[in-house]
């Protein structure tokens, strides 16, 4: 993917974040933590990942949300940003007790891909590659538990449905791999555990 496309993607992301924040500056939240923490306990196809959520309330029960998630692996000189996912959507609080807990549901449209960054030597230009794209919808349920001073513990369970790019090959050489797009359903994030700050 050309650098121009990367700039357009990140510019669009910044505009979306500013749009969410400007809706109601007094009712925003930011969450961060681990995605798929079960991979720490057992062998899994998915590695540990990290997430960042930005939300803004539309009214007392509804909100907009931007969700970012990825796992990072560095093996010099290659940085692999695996399963980089961005989603935008909305949610609804179904039940709440002030300064005790919130429980609700939501839905997002998502786009995901793998990013690789190569840097051969100091002073050389970095090269970027993208692969294994996917897009679709994800549905989630979340639970927030109040901790102290607008800090909350957050747990979210996701279920994804979308088209995902794959490559199949019957030979050792990847040059003969066949590209396929498959409709998949799954909970590849399993559960996200993190900390939320409201402001």
C-alpha positions as CSV (number, residue, x, y, z in Angstrom):
1,X,0.0,0.0,0.0
2,X,1.4,3.4,-0.9
3,X,2.2,6.0,1.8
4,X,-0.5,8.3,0.5
5,X,-3.2,5.7,1.4
6,X,-1.7,5.5,4.9
7,X,-2.0,9.3,5.3
8,X,-5.6,9.3,4.2
9,X,-6.5,6.4,6.6
10,X,-4.9,8.2,9.6
11,X,-6.4,11.5,8.7
12,X,-9.9,9.9,8.5
13,X,-9.2,8.3,12.0
14,X,-8.3,11.7,13.5
15,X,-11.4,13.3,12.0
16,X,-13.6,10.6,13.5
17,X,-12.1,10.9,16.9
18,X,-12.5,14.7,16.9
19,X,-16.1,14.2,15.8
20,X,-16.9,11.9,18.6
21,X,-15.2,14.1,21.2
22,X,-17.0,17.3,20.0
23,X,-20.5,15.9,20.5
24,X,-20.5,16.2,24.2
25,X,-17.2,17.2,25.9
26,X,-18.6,16.4,29.4
27,X,-19.6,12.8,28.7
28,X,-16.7,11.1,27.1
29,X,-14.6,8.1,28.2
30,X,-11.4,6.4,27.2
31,X,-10.6,2.7,27.9
32,X,-7.4,0.7,27.4
33,X,-6.2,-2.7,28.3
34,X,-5.7,-6.3,27.0
35,X,-7.6,-8.0,24.3
36,X,-7.7,-11.8,24.3
37,X,-6.0,-12.2,27.7
38,X,-6.8,-15.9,27.6
39,X,-3.8,-16.4,25.4
40,X,-1.6,-15.8,28.5
41,X,-3.1,-18.9,30.1
42,X,-3.2,-21.4,27.2
43,X,-1.9,-21.9,23.6
44,X,-4.0,-20.0,21.1
45,X,-4.0,-19.1,17.5
46,X,-4.4,-15.4,18.5
47,X,-1.6,-13.6,20.4
48,X,-2.1,-11.1,23.3
49,X,-3.4,-7.8,21.9
50,X,-4.0,-4.3,23.3
51,X,-7.0,-2.1,22.7
52,X,-8.1,1.5,23.0
53,X,-11.7,2.7,23.1
54,X,-13.0,6.2,22.8
55,X,-16.7,6.8,23.5
56,X,-19.1,9.8,23.6
57,X,-22.6,9.8,24.9
58,X,-25.5,10.7,22.5
59,X,-28.0,10.8,25.3
60,X,-28.4,9.3,28.8
61,X,-28.3,5.7,27.5
62,X,-26.8,5.8,24.0
63,X,-23.2,6.4,23.0
64,X,-20.9,6.4,19.9
65,X,-17.7,4.4,20.1
66,X,-14.3,4.1,18.2
67,X,-12.4,0.9,18.9
68,X,-8.8,0.1,18.1
69,X,-7.1,-3.2,18.7
70,X,-3.8,-4.9,17.6
71,X,-1.1,-7.2,18.8
72,X,2.5,-6.1,18.3
73,X,5.5,-8.4,17.5
74,X,9.0,-7.1,16.9
75,X,11.8,-9.3,15.5
76,X,14.5,-7.0,14.2
77,X,14.3,-5.5,11.6
78,X,10.6,-6.3,11.2
79,X,7.7,-4.9,13.3
80,X,4.5,-6.8,12.8
81,X,1.2,-5.1,13.7
82,X,-1.0,-8.1,13.6
83,X,-4.8,-8.1,13.4
84,X,-4.9,-4.3,13.4
85,X,-8.6,-3.6,13.7
86,X,-10.6,-0.3,13.8
87,X,-14.3,-0.2,14.3
88,X,-16.9,2.6,14.6
89,X,-20.4,2.2,15.9
90,X,-22.8,2.8,18.7
91,X,-24.0,1.2,21.9
92,X,-26.7,1.3,24.6
93,X,-26.6,1.0,28.4
94,X,-29.4,-1.5,29.3
95,X,-29.0,-1.3,33.1
96,X,-27.1,1.0,35.4
97,X,-26.6,1.8,39.1
98,X,-24.9,5.2,39.7
99,X,-21.3,4.7,40.8
100,X,-21.7,0.9,41.0
101,X,-22.0,-0.6,37.5
102,X,-23.1,-0.3,33.9
103,X,-24.2,-3.1,31.6
104,X,-25.1,-2.8,27.9
105,X,-24.7,-3.9,24.3
106,X,-23.5,-2.4,21.0
107,X,-22.6,-3.0,17.4
108,X,-19.8,-1.7,15.1
109,X,-18.7,-1.9,11.6
110,X,-15.0,-3.0,11.5
111,X,-12.0,-3.1,9.1
112,X,-8.9,-5.1,9.9
113,X,-5.5,-5.9,8.3
114,X,-1.9,-6.9,9.1
115,X,0.9,-4.3,8.9
116,X,4.6,-5.0,8.5
117,X,7.3,-2.4,8.9
118,X,10.8,-3.2,7.6
119,X,13.9,-1.1,8.3
120,X,17.1,-2.5,6.9
121,X,19.6,-0.2,8.5
122,X,19.9,3.1,10.4
123,X,19.1,6.0,8.1
124,X,17.3,3.8,5.6
125,X,13.7,4.5,4.6
126,X,11.1,2.2,6.3
127,X,9.0,0.0,4.1
128,X,5.4,-0.8,4.9
129,X,3.4,-3.8,3.7
130,X,-0.3,-4.7,4.3
131,X,-2.1,-8.1,4.0
132,X,-4.9,-10.2,5.3
133,X,-7.7,-7.7,5.1
134,X,-11.1,-8.2,6.6
135,X,-14.3,-6.2,7.1
136,X,-17.8,-6.8,8.6
137,X,-19.8,-6.2,11.8
138,X,-19.1,-7.0,15.4
139,X,-21.5,-7.2,18.3
140,X,-20.6,-6.9,21.9
141,X,-21.8,-6.8,25.4
142,X,-19.9,-4.9,28.1
143,X,-19.8,-4.5,31.9
144,X,-18.3,-1.6,33.8
145,X,-17.6,-1.7,37.5
146,X,-17.0,1.5,39.4
147,X,-13.6,1.7,41.1
148,X,-13.0,5.3,42.3
149,X,-13.1,8.9,41.1
150,X,-14.5,8.2,37.6
151,X,-12.3,5.2,37.1
152,X,-14.0,1.9,36.1
153,X,-13.0,-1.7,35.5
154,X,-14.3,-2.7,32.0
155,X,-14.9,-6.2,30.5
156,X,-16.3,-6.6,27.0
157,X,-17.1,-9.7,25.0
158,X,-17.1,-9.5,21.1
159,X,-18.6,-11.6,18.4
160,X,-17.5,-10.9,14.8
161,X,-19.2,-11.6,11.4
162,X,-17.4,-10.6,8.2
163,X,-15.4,-11.3,5.1
164,X,-11.8,-12.2,5.7
165,X,-8.9,-12.5,3.2
166,X,-6.9,-15.8,3.2
167,X,-4.2,-17.4,1.1
168,X,-4.2,-21.1,0.4
169,X,-1.1,-22.9,-1.0
170,X,-0.3,-26.6,-1.7
171,X,3.3,-25.8,-2.2
172,X,6.2,-24.5,-0.1
173,X,6.4,-21.3,-2.2
174,X,4.0,-18.6,-1.3
175,X,4.1,-17.3,-4.9
176,X,1.5,-19.9,-5.9
177,X,-0.9,-19.2,-3.0
178,X,-4.5,-18.7,-4.0
179,X,-6.4,-15.7,-2.6
180,X,-9.8,-16.4,-1.0
181,X,-12.4,-14.3,0.8
182,X,-14.4,-16.2,3.4
183,X,-17.4,-15.3,5.5
184,X,-16.4,-16.1,9.1
185,X,-18.2,-15.8,12.4
186,X,-16.2,-16.0,15.6
187,X,-15.1,-14.3,18.8
188,X,-11.5,-13.9,17.9
189,X,-11.0,-11.2,20.5
190,X,-12.7,-13.4,23.1
191,X,-12.9,-10.9,26.0
192,X,-11.3,-7.5,26.5
193,X,-10.2,-6.5,30.0
194,X,-9.3,-2.9,30.8
195,X,-9.6,0.3,32.7
196,X,-12.0,3.1,31.8
197,X,-11.8,6.8,32.6
198,X,-14.9,9.0,32.2
199,X,-14.6,12.8,31.9
